[in-house]
Amino acid sequence: MTSPRLVVRDVPPRVSFALEQAGVHPLLARLLAARGVRSADELDDSAARLLPPAGLAGAGAAGRLLADAIAQGRRICIVADYDCDGATACAVALRGLTMLGARPGTLDYVVPDRAIHGYGLTPAIVDLARERSPDLLVTVDNGIASHAGVAHARALGMQVLVTDHHLPAVDAAGAATLPEADVIVNPNQPGCAFESKAIAGVGVIFYVLLATRAEMRERGAWETAAQPRLDALLDLVALGTVADVVRLDANNRRLVAQGLKRVRAGRLQPGLAALFRAAGRDPARAAGFDFGFALGPRINAAGRLADMTLGIECLTSDDPARAAELAGQLDAINRERREVEAGMRELAERTIERLIPPETAAPPAFVLFDETFHEGVVGIIAGRVKDRLHRPTFVFARGADGRLKGSGRSIPGFHLRDALDLVAKRHPDLLQRFGGHAMAAGCTLAEGGDVEVFERALRDVAAAWLEPATLTRTLRTDGPLALEWFNTETATLLDAQVWGQGFEAPVFCDEVQVLQQRLVGEKHLKLRLRHAGQERDAIWFGHAEPLPAQARIAYRLGLDEWNGRRRVQMVVEACGE
């Protein structure tokens, strides 16, 4: 991994002072001001401060469609996705519609097999759903680019409600094209003024349920005081939001904060409780980190190596014993995923060393393919390579259908989905399909498609779009940590906050003297440092290279527990300039 340039975030002093005067902890006030918070009012994470469903285009129409379907006892089939966002969105849809009165036997779901069906509402998935005899298909976390699948479903007499958050496809002129569904709910569709464009798929279906409840309330379905409490679903919404690594704008932070409060209070779904136990985490001390690095990967592993049905069943089970059994299976699959990833990562490292000798600059974009790669893990490997090279990266594997399927990860300043769109325009016969976001995207090469042609095309786009400054890995830090804040109380305070993509967890930066260092577990560097005259324990996970005697490190505060005692340690993120 290239050594980053460590840059200290700007802190507007007046804002920091104003937050502190409003009662915010002094250190937290500085951290929040550096992340764009401008008033204490923005820190109100109550459910009442969530954006109203009325602002989400199509939500009202979706509410009417679902209210009609529930009232008429029509059969509804949820079309899920095979990642954690899709699994939690499916669970929220099933649980929420049941709470709103969907009759027993009228709800079902299908989820694509990554290796067989590909992504989204394909005609093949419509045919699979057709076996359930649905009247209405509801997509969650997919569907916005599924023109053929939507058309196929409607030709078979089904209604289609698309709920998604991905960007729509565009035509040759660059205009968005939408499938001809009965209703579309997506904050990124043209004409939608919803402020939270970064909401996850699970957040979109949650908002659709809120709109459905409002419609049913208008129809007199129940007294206001007796209406279903959909906030019971916020633990699932929080998990999917964090696991999908969407930008944590103010609305997403409130969704996650509300979910974490429920988890910490013990009011969580049996499946989540089982996953916390399988991961060895305490729900009473839950943090966003647990969702992103403990629970999320266990759910995602099912979609990568097995069948996401396992994840959805775990999240929808009300039987603690059954949930525990499923969580154990997900944990075992995740261990298998780690083994597969380790082998692919080792091969990727050797390939990088062969293609990019020491002291040689990496190309503006990087593409890897090997016949032994597993298509379920290519996204993880793309992220690892991107972190090492600081270059937009795509990793391809051969799918079960014989086609080459790639997953990409990007760096700030390079919109990966837009880059794929340009590649497709320049090489019309190269890509069969593509989609995604700015930082993560996927594609399938057309039959006969050539990885080398794709690599040259992607490099051409990257060379034109990326400036030298963008290609320099930079880590934004919060500067030195004053000695008065180096304690377990500060670490606990920071852990209690909602951090994530676009609202990064605090990373401090200090000069240290390295007193001792040794490898633990063969891949983690255990350190004893002198920091501001004090000796500190530190660890750098996943890093085996020794540090120099004097180093400038970026680190976060971590809590280490041993024999019932909690102590603070430095968790190293980087050593840089």
C-alpha positions as CSV (number, residue, x, y, z in Angstrom):
1,M,0.0,0.0,0.0
2,T,1.4,3.4,-0.9
3,S,2.1,5.7,2.0
4,P,-0.5,8.4,2.2
5,R,-0.1,12.1,2.6
6,L,-1.6,13.0,6.0
7,V,-3.7,16.1,5.8
8,V,-5.4,17.8,8.8
9,R,-9.0,18.7,8.3
10,D,-10.0,22.4,8.5
11,V,-12.0,23.3,11.6
12,P,-14.1,26.5,11.5
13,P,-13.3,27.9,14.9
14,R,-16.5,29.9,15.3
15,V,-18.6,26.8,14.5
16,S,-16.6,24.7,16.9
17,F,-17.0,27.3,19.6
18,A,-20.8,27.7,19.0
19,L,-21.3,23.9,19.3
20,E,-19.3,23.8,22.5
21,Q,-21.3,26.7,23.9
22,A,-24.4,24.7,23.1
23,G,-23.2,21.9,25.4
24,V,-21.4,19.7,23.0
25,H,-18.2,18.0,24.4
26,P,-15.2,20.2,23.3
27,L,-13.4,17.5,21.4
28,L,-16.6,16.4,19.7
29,A,-17.5,20.0,18.8
30,R,-14.2,20.3,16.9
31,L,-14.7,16.9,15.2
32,L,-18.3,17.7,14.1
33,A,-17.4,21.2,12.9
34,A,-14.7,19.7,10.7
35,R,-17.3,17.4,9.2
36,G,-19.7,20.1,8.1
37,V,-22.0,20.3,11.1
38,R,-22.9,24.0,11.5
39,S,-25.3,24.0,14.4
40,A,-26.3,22.0,17.4
41,D,-29.8,21.7,15.9
42,E,-28.3,19.3,13.3
43,L,-27.3,16.9,16.1
44,D,-31.0,16.2,16.9
45,D,-31.2,12.6,15.8
46,S,-34.9,12.0,16.9
47,A,-37.2,10.2,14.5
48,A,-39.3,13.4,14.3
49,R,-36.4,15.1,12.5
50,L,-36.4,12.5,9.6
51,L,-37.3,13.9,6.2
52,P,-41.0,13.4,5.5
53,P,-42.0,10.6,3.1
54,A,-44.1,13.1,1.1
55,G,-40.8,14.6,-0.3
56,L,-39.9,11.3,-2.0
57,A,-41.3,11.2,-5.5
58,G,-43.5,8.2,-6.1
59,A,-43.9,7.3,-2.4
60,G,-47.5,8.5,-2.2
61,A,-48.4,6.5,-5.3
62,A,-46.6,3.5,-3.9
63,G,-48.5,3.8,-0.7
64,R,-51.8,3.8,-2.6
65,L,-50.7,0.8,-4.7
66,L,-49.7,-1.2,-1.6
67,A,-52.7,-0.1,0.5
68,D,-55.0,-1.4,-2.4
69,A,-53.1,-4.7,-2.6
70,I,-53.4,-5.2,1.2
71,A,-57.1,-4.4,1.3
72,Q,-57.8,-6.7,-1.6
73,G,-55.7,-9.6,-0.3
74,R,-53.6,-9.6,-3.5
75,R,-50.4,-11.6,-3.6
76,I,-47.2,-9.6,-3.3
77,C,-43.7,-10.9,-4.1
78,I,-40.6,-9.0,-3.0
79,V,-37.7,-9.1,-5.5
80,A,-34.6,-8.8,-3.4
81,D,-30.9,-8.3,-4.0
82,Y,-28.0,-10.5,-2.9
83,D,-26.2,-8.0,-0.7
84,C,-26.8,-6.8,2.9
85,D,-28.7,-3.8,1.8
86,G,-31.0,-6.0,-0.4
87,A,-31.4,-8.6,2.4
88,T,-32.4,-6.0,5.0
89,A,-34.6,-4.2,2.5
90,C,-36.4,-7.5,1.8
91,A,-36.8,-8.2,5.6
92,V,-38.1,-4.7,6.2
93,A,-40.6,-5.1,3.4
94,L,-41.9,-8.5,4.6
95,R,-42.1,-7.5,8.2
96,G,-43.5,-4.0,7.5
97,L,-46.2,-5.3,5.1
98,T,-47.2,-7.9,7.7
99,M,-47.5,-5.2,10.3
100,L,-49.7,-3.2,8.0
101,G,-52.1,-6.0,7.6
102,A,-51.0,-8.1,4.7
103,R,-52.9,-11.4,5.0
104,P,-51.1,-14.7,5.8
105,G,-50.0,-16.4,2.6
106,T,-50.1,-13.3,0.5
107,L,-46.4,-12.4,0.9
108,D,-43.4,-14.1,-0.6
109,Y,-40.0,-13.2,-2.0
110,V,-37.4,-14.2,-4.5
111,V,-33.7,-13.3,-4.5
112,P,-31.4,-13.8,-7.5
113,D,-28.5,-16.2,-7.3
114,R,-25.5,-14.1,-8.2
115,A,-24.0,-16.9,-10.3
116,I,-27.1,-17.9,-12.2
117,H,-29.4,-14.9,-12.5
118,G,-27.2,-11.9,-12.3
119,Y,-28.3,-8.6,-10.8
120,G,-31.7,-7.0,-10.8
121,L,-35.2,-7.8,-12.1
122,T,-34.2,-9.8,-15.1
123,P,-36.7,-11.7,-17.1
124,A,-35.3,-14.9,-15.6
125,I,-36.1,-13.6,-12.1
126,V,-39.6,-12.6,-13.2
127,D,-40.2,-16.2,-14.4
128,L,-38.9,-17.5,-11.0
129,A,-41.3,-15.1,-9.2
130,R,-44.2,-16.1,-11.5
131,E,-44.1,-19.6,-9.8
132,R,-45.5,-17.8,-6.7
133,S,-48.4,-16.5,-8.7
134,P,-48.0,-12.9,-7.6
135,D,-50.3,-10.0,-8.6
136,L,-47.7,-7.4,-7.6
137,L,-43.9,-7.4,-7.8
138,V,-42.0,-5.1,-5.5
139,T,-38.3,-4.6,-6.1
140,V,-36.0,-3.6,-3.2
141,D,-32.5,-2.2,-3.8
142,N,-32.8,-3.0,-7.6
143,G,-35.0,-2.5,-10.6
144,I,-34.2,1.1,-11.8
145,A,-32.3,-0.2,-14.8
146,S,-34.4,-3.4,-15.3
147,H,-36.3,-2.4,-18.5
148,A,-36.6,-5.9,-19.9
149,G,-37.6,-7.5,-16.6
150,V,-40.3,-4.9,-15.9
151,A,-41.7,-5.2,-19.4
152,H,-41.7,-9.0,-19.1
153,A,-43.6,-8.9,-15.7
154,R,-46.2,-6.5,-17.0
155,A,-46.7,-8.6,-20.2
156,L,-47.5,-11.5,-17.8
157,G,-50.2,-9.4,-16.1
158,M,-48.2,-8.4,-13.0
159,Q,-48.1,-4.9,-11.5
160,V,-44.5,-3.7,-10.7
161,L,-43.4,-1.3,-8.0
162,V,-39.7,-0.4,-8.3
163,T,-38.0,0.8,-5.1
164,D,-34.3,1.5,-5.6
165,H,-31.5,4.0,-4.9
166,H,-29.1,3.3,-7.8
167,L,-28.7,5.6,-10.7
168,P,-30.9,5.0,-13.7
169,A,-29.6,4.0,-17.1
170,V,-29.0,6.7,-19.7
171,D,-29.5,6.9,-23.4
172,A,-27.0,8.0,-26.1
173,A,-27.8,11.6,-25.4
174,G,-27.1,11.2,-21.7
175,A,-30.7,11.4,-20.6
176,A,-32.0,9.0,-17.9
177,T,-34.2,6.2,-19.0
178,L,-36.7,4.5,-16.7
179,P,-38.4,1.2,-16.9
180,E,-42.2,1.3,-17.5
181,A,-43.2,0.2,-14.0
182,D,-46.5,1.0,-12.4
183,V,-44.7,3.1,-9.8
184,I,-41.1,4.0,-9.3
185,V,-39.7,5.2,-6.0
186,N,-36.0,6.3,-6.2
187,P,-34.5,9.6,-5.0
188,N,-32.1,9.5,-7.9
189,Q,-34.8,9.5,-10.6
190,P,-35.3,12.7,-12.6
191,G,-37.6,15.2,-10.9
192,C,-37.3,13.8,-7.4
193,A,-36.4,16.6,-4.9
194,F,-35.8,14.3,-1.9
195,E,-32.8,15.8,-0.1
196,S,-31.2,12.5,0.9
197,K,-30.0,11.3,-2.5
198,A,-27.6,8.9,-0.6
199,I,-30.4,6.9,1.1
200,A,-29.8,3.1,0.9
201,G,-32.2,0.7,-0.7
202,V,-33.4,-0.4,2.8
203,G,-34.2,3.3,3.6
204,V,-36.2,3.7,0.4
205,I,-38.5,0.7,1.2
206,F,-38.8,2.0,4.8
207,Y,-40.1,5.3,3.5
208,V,-42.5,3.5,1.2
209,L,-43.9,1.7,4.2
210,L,-44.3,5.0,6.0
211,A,-46.2,6.4,3.0
212,T,-48.4,3.2,2.9
213,R,-49.2,3.6,6.6
214,A,-50.2,7.2,6.0
215,E,-52.4,6.2,3.1
216,M,-54.1,3.5,5.2
217,R,-54.5,5.9,8.1
218,E,-56.3,8.3,5.8
219,R,-58.6,5.5,4.8
220,G,-59.5,4.8,8.4
221,A,-57.7,1.5,8.7
222,W,-57.0,2.1,12.4
223,E,-57.1,4.7,15.1
224,T,-54.0,6.9,15.2
225,A,-52.9,5.6,18.6
226,A,-53.2,2.0,17.4
227,Q,-51.3,2.3,14.1
228,P,-48.4,-0.1,13.6
229,R,-45.0,1.1,15.0
230,L,-42.8,0.9,12.0
231,D,-39.9,2.3,14.1
232,A,-39.5,-1.4,15.2
233,L,-37.8,-1.9,11.8
234,L,-35.1,0.7,12.3
235,D,-32.5,-1.8,13.5
236,L,-32.7,-3.5,10.1
237,V,-32.6,-0.1,8.4
238,A,-29.5,0.9,10.3
239,L,-27.7,-2.3,9.4
240,G,-28.4,-2.1,5.7
241,T,-27.5,1.6,5.6
242,V,-24.1,1.1,7.2
243,A,-23.3,-2.1,5.4
244,D,-24.0,-0.5,2.0
245,V,-21.4,2.2,2.7
246,V,-23.7,5.0,1.5
247,R,-22.8,8.6,2.4
248,L,-24.1,9.3,5.9
249,D,-25.9,12.6,5.3
250,A,-28.0,14.0,8.1
251,N,-31.0,11.9,7.3
252,N,-29.0,8.7,7.1
253,R,-27.3,9.5,10.4
254,R,-30.6,9.8,12.0
255,L,-31.8,6.5,10.6
256,V,-28.7,4.8,11.9
257,A,-28.8,6.5,15.3
258,Q,-32.4,5.4,15.8
259,G,-31.5,1.9,14.9
260,L,-28.5,1.8,17.2
261,K,-30.7,3.1,20.1
262,R,-33.0,0.2,19.7
263,V,-30.2,-2.3,19.5
264,R,-28.5,-0.9,22.6
265,A,-31.8,-1.0,24.5
266,G,-32.2,-4.7,23.6
267,R,-35.2,-4.1,21.2
268,L,-33.7,-5.8,18.2
269,Q,-34.9,-8.5,15.8
270,P,-34.0,-12.1,16.9
271,G,-31.9,-12.5,13.8
272,L,-29.8,-9.4,14.7
273,A,-29.4,-10.6,18.3
274,A,-28.2,-14.0,17.0
275,L,-25.7,-12.3,14.6
276,F,-24.3,-10.2,17.4
277,R,-23.7,-13.4,19.4
278,A,-22.1,-15.2,16.4
279,A,-19.8,-12.2,16.0
280,G,-18.9,-12.1,19.7
281,R,-20.2,-8.5,20.0
282,D,-22.4,-7.0,22.7
283,P,-25.6,-5.3,21.5
284,A,-25.6,-3.1,24.5
285,R,-22.4,-1.4,23.2
286,A,-23.4,-1.5,19.6
287,A,-21.7,0.9,17.2
288,G,-21.9,1.5,13.5
289,F,-18.6,-0.3,13.3
290,D,-20.4,-3.5,14.4
291,F,-22.9,-3.2,11.5
292,G,-20.1,-2.5,8.9
293,F,-17.5,-5.0,10.0
294,A,-19.2,-7.7,12.0
295,L,-22.8,-8.2,11.0
296,G,-22.8,-6.9,7.4
297,P,-20.0,-9.2,6.2
298,R,-21.8,-12.3,7.6
299,I,-25.0,-11.4,5.7
300,N,-23.0,-10.5,2.6
301,A,-21.2,-13.8,2.7
302,A,-24.4,-15.7,2.0
303,G,-24.9,-13.7,-1.3
304,R,-21.2,-14.1,-2.2
305,L,-20.7,-17.9,-1.7
306,A,-24.1,-19.4,-1.1
307,D,-27.7,-18.3,-1.2
308,M,-28.9,-14.9,0.3
309,T,-32.1,-16.7,1.3
310,L,-30.2,-17.7,4.5
311,G,-29.6,-14.1,5.3
312,I,-33.2,-13.1,4.7
313,E,-34.5,-16.0,6.7
314,C,-32.2,-15.1,9.6
315,L,-33.5,-11.5,9.6
316,T,-37.2,-12.4,9.3
317,S,-37.2,-15.3,11.8
318,D,-39.1,-14.7,15.1
319,D,-37.8,-18.0,16.6
320,P,-34.6,-17.3,18.6
321,A,-33.4,-20.9,18.2
322,R,-33.9,-20.9,14.4
323,A,-32.3,-17.5,14.2
324,A,-29.3,-18.8,16.1
325,E,-29.0,-21.7,13.8
326,L,-29.1,-19.5,10.7
327,A,-26.6,-17.0,12.2
328,G,-24.2,-20.0,12.9
329,Q,-24.5,-21.0,9.2
330,L,-23.8,-17.4,8.1
331,D,-20.8,-17.3,10.4
332,A,-19.4,-20.5,8.8
333,I,-20.0,-19.2,5.3
334,N,-18.2,-15.9,6.3
335,R,-15.2,-17.9,7.4
336,E,-15.2,-19.7,4.1
337,R,-15.4,-16.4,2.4
338,R,-12.3,-15.2,4.2
339,E,-10.4,-18.3,3.1
340,V,-11.4,-17.7,-0.6
341,E,-10.6,-14.0,-0.3
342,A,-7.1,-14.8,1.2
343,G,-6.2,-17.0,-1.8
344,M,-7.4,-14.5,-4.3
345,R,-5.7,-11.6,-2.5
346,E,-2.4,-13.5,-2.5
347,L,-2.6,-14.1,-6.2
348,A,-3.6,-10.4,-6.7
349,E,-0.6,-9.3,-4.7
350,R,1.8,-11.4,-6.8
351,T,0.3,-10.1,-10.0
352,I,0.7,-6.5,-8.9
353,E,4.3,-7.1,-8.0
354,R,4.9,-8.6,-11.4
355,L,3.1,-5.9,-13.4
356,I,4.2,-2.9,-11.3
357,P,7.8,-3.3,-10.2
358,P,9.1,-1.2,-7.2
359,E,9.6,2.4,-7.9
360,T,7.3,2.2,-10.9
361,A,4.2,4.3,-11.0
362,A,0.9,2.5,-11.2
363,P,-1.3,3.1,-14.3
364,P,-4.2,5.5,-13.8
365,A,-6.6,2.5,-13.5
366,F,-6.0,-1.2,-12.8
367,V,-7.8,-4.3,-14.0
368,L,-7.3,-7.9,-12.8
369,F,-8.6,-11.2,-14.1
370,D,-7.8,-14.8,-13.3
371,E,-9.7,-18.0,-14.2
372,T,-9.5,-19.1,-10.6
373,F,-11.2,-16.0,-9.2
374,H,-14.6,-16.5,-7.5
375,E,-17.2,-14.0,-8.8
376,G,-18.7,-13.6,-5.3
377,V,-15.5,-12.1,-3.9
378,V,-14.2,-9.9,-6.7
379,G,-15.7,-6.7,-5.2
380,I,-13.7,-7.3,-1.9
381,I,-10.5,-7.9,-3.9
382,A,-11.1,-4.8,-6.0
383,G,-11.4,-2.8,-2.8
384,R,-8.1,-4.2,-1.4
385,V,-6.2,-3.5,-4.6
386,K,-7.7,0.0,-4.8
387,D,-6.5,0.7,-1.3
388,R,-3.0,-0.5,-2.0
389,L,-2.5,1.3,-5.4
390,H,-4.9,4.2,-4.9
391,R,-6.3,3.6,-8.4
392,P,-9.7,2.8,-9.7
393,T,-9.7,-1.0,-9.9
394,F,-11.8,-3.6,-11.5
395,V,-11.5,-7.4,-10.8
396,F,-13.1,-9.9,-13.1
397,A,-14.1,-13.6,-12.6
398,R,-15.8,-16.0,-15.0
399,G,-19.4,-16.5,-13.9
400,A,-21.3,-19.8,-14.0
401,D,-22.8,-18.7,-17.3
402,G,-19.3,-18.4,-18.8
403,R,-19.4,-14.6,-19.0
404,L,-16.8,-12.4,-17.4
405,K,-18.3,-10.4,-14.5
406,G,-16.4,-7.5,-12.9
407,S,-16.7,-5.5,-9.8
408,G,-15.0,-2.2,-9.3
409,R,-14.0,0.2,-6.6
410,S,-12.9,3.8,-7.1
411,I,-11.1,6.7,-5.5
412,P,-12.5,10.2,-4.7
413,G,-12.7,12.2,-7.9
414,F,-13.4,9.3,-10.3
415,H,-17.1,8.4,-10.8
416,L,-16.9,4.8,-11.6
417,R,-20.5,4.3,-13.0
418,D,-20.1,7.3,-15.3
419,A,-16.7,5.9,-16.4
420,L,-18.4,2.7,-17.4
421,D,-21.1,4.6,-19.3
422,L,-18.3,6.3,-21.4
423,V,-16.6,3.0,-22.0
424,A,-19.9,1.6,-23.2
425,K,-20.4,4.5,-25.6
426,R,-16.8,4.2,-27.0
427,H,-17.1,0.4,-27.3
428,P,-20.7,-0.4,-28.0
429,D,-20.1,-4.2,-28.2
430,L,-18.0,-4.6,-25.1
431,L,-20.4,-4.4,-22.1
432,Q,-23.5,-6.5,-21.8
433,R,-24.7,-4.6,-18.8
434,F,-23.3,-2.3,-16.1
435,G,-24.5,-0.2,-13.2
436,G,-23.6,1.2,-9.7
437,H,-22.4,4.3,-7.9
438,A,-19.6,6.7,-8.0
439,M,-17.4,4.6,-5.7
440,A,-18.6,1.1,-6.6
441,A,-19.9,-0.4,-9.8
442,G,-20.2,-3.7,-11.7
443,C,-20.4,-4.9,-15.2
444,T,-20.6,-8.0,-17.4
445,L,-18.7,-8.2,-20.6
446,A,-20.6,-9.2,-23.7
447,E,-20.1,-12.6,-25.2
448,G,-16.6,-12.5,-26.7
449,G,-15.7,-9.4,-24.6
450,D,-12.0,-8.9,-23.9
451,V,-10.7,-7.9,-20.5
452,E,-7.7,-6.3,-22.2
453,V,-9.9,-4.1,-24.3
454,F,-11.9,-3.1,-21.2
455,E,-8.7,-2.3,-19.3
456,R,-7.4,-0.1,-22.1
457,A,-10.7,1.7,-22.4
458,L,-10.9,2.2,-18.6
459,R,-7.3,3.5,-18.5
460,D,-8.1,6.0,-21.3
461,V,-11.0,7.4,-19.3
462,A,-8.9,7.5,-16.1
463,A,-6.0,9.2,-17.8
464,A,-8.3,11.9,-19.1
465,W,-10.3,12.5,-15.9
466,L,-7.7,12.1,-13.1
467,E,-5.3,14.9,-12.1
468,P,-2.0,14.1,-10.4
469,A,-3.3,15.4,-7.1
470,T,-6.2,13.0,-7.3
471,L,-3.8,10.1,-7.9
472,T,-1.9,10.9,-4.7
473,R,-3.3,9.0,-1.8
474,T,-4.4,11.4,0.9
475,L,-5.7,10.6,4.4
476,R,-7.7,13.4,6.1
477,T,-7.0,13.4,9.8
478,D,-8.1,15.4,12.8
479,G,-4.6,16.4,13.8
480,P,-3.0,15.7,17.2
481,L,-5.1,14.4,20.1
482,A,-4.6,16.4,23.3
483,L,-3.4,14.3,26.2
484,E,-6.4,15.2,28.3
485,W,-8.6,13.3,25.8
486,F,-6.5,10.2,25.6
487,N,-8.7,8.0,27.9
488,T,-11.4,5.4,27.9
489,E,-14.1,8.0,28.4
490,T,-13.2,9.8,25.2
491,A,-13.0,6.5,23.3
492,T,-16.5,5.5,24.6
493,L,-17.9,8.9,23.7
494,L,-16.6,8.6,20.1
495,D,-17.8,5.0,19.8
496,A,-21.3,6.2,20.7
497,Q,-21.5,8.6,17.7
498,V,-22.7,7.7,14.2
499,W,-19.7,7.7,11.8
500,G,-19.4,6.3,8.3
501,Q,-19.0,7.1,4.6
502,G,-18.9,10.8,4.1
503,F,-18.9,11.4,7.9
504,E,-15.7,9.5,8.7
505,A,-14.8,8.3,12.2
506,P,-12.1,10.5,13.9
507,V,-8.5,9.7,12.9
508,F,-5.8,11.5,14.8
509,C,-2.2,12.2,13.7
510,D,0.9,12.4,15.9
511,E,4.6,11.9,15.9
512,V,5.6,8.8,17.9
513,Q,8.7,6.9,18.9
514,V,8.6,3.1,18.2
515,L,9.8,1.3,21.3
516,Q,8.8,-2.3,20.5
517,Q,7.1,-4.0,17.6
518,R,6.2,-7.6,16.9
519,L,3.8,-9.6,14.7
520,V,0.7,-11.2,16.2
521,G,-1.5,-13.7,14.4
522,E,1.1,-13.5,11.5
523,K,-0.5,-10.4,10.0
524,H,-1.0,-7.8,12.7
525,L,1.7,-5.4,14.0
526,K,1.6,-5.0,17.8
527,L,3.4,-1.9,18.9
528,R,4.6,-0.1,22.0
529,L,5.0,3.6,21.3
530,R,6.1,6.7,23.1
531,H,3.5,9.4,22.4
532,A,3.8,12.9,23.9
533,G,6.0,11.5,26.7
534,Q,3.7,8.7,27.5
535,E,4.0,5.0,26.6
536,R,1.1,3.6,24.6
537,D,-0.1,0.3,23.3
538,A,-1.0,0.2,19.6
539,I,-1.9,-2.2,16.9
540,W,-2.0,-2.1,13.1
541,F,-4.4,-4.7,11.8
542,G,-3.5,-6.4,8.6
543,H,-0.1,-4.8,8.4
544,A,3.1,-6.8,8.7
545,E,5.8,-4.3,7.6
546,P,7.9,-2.9,10.5
547,L,7.8,0.9,11.3
548,P,10.9,3.1,11.5
549,A,12.1,4.2,14.9
550,Q,10.4,7.6,14.5
551,A,7.1,7.7,12.6
552,R,4.1,10.0,11.9
553,I,1.1,7.8,12.3
554,A,-2.6,8.3,11.8
555,Y,-4.7,6.4,14.3
556,R,-8.1,6.1,16.0
557,L,-8.8,5.4,19.6
558,G,-9.8,1.9,20.3
559,L,-11.0,0.1,23.5
560,D,-9.3,-3.1,24.4
561,E,-10.8,-5.4,27.0
562,W,-8.8,-8.0,29.0
563,N,-9.9,-9.8,32.2
564,G,-12.8,-7.4,32.6
565,R,-10.7,-4.2,32.3
566,R,-11.1,-1.7,29.5
567,R,-8.1,0.3,28.3
568,V,-7.6,2.6,25.4
569,Q,-5.1,1.8,22.6
570,M,-4.1,3.4,19.4
571,V,-5.4,1.6,16.3
572,V,-3.0,2.6,13.5
573,E,-4.6,3.4,10.2
574,A,-1.5,4.6,8.3
575,C,2.1,5.8,8.5
576,G,2.7,8.7,6.2
577,E,4.2,12.1,5.5
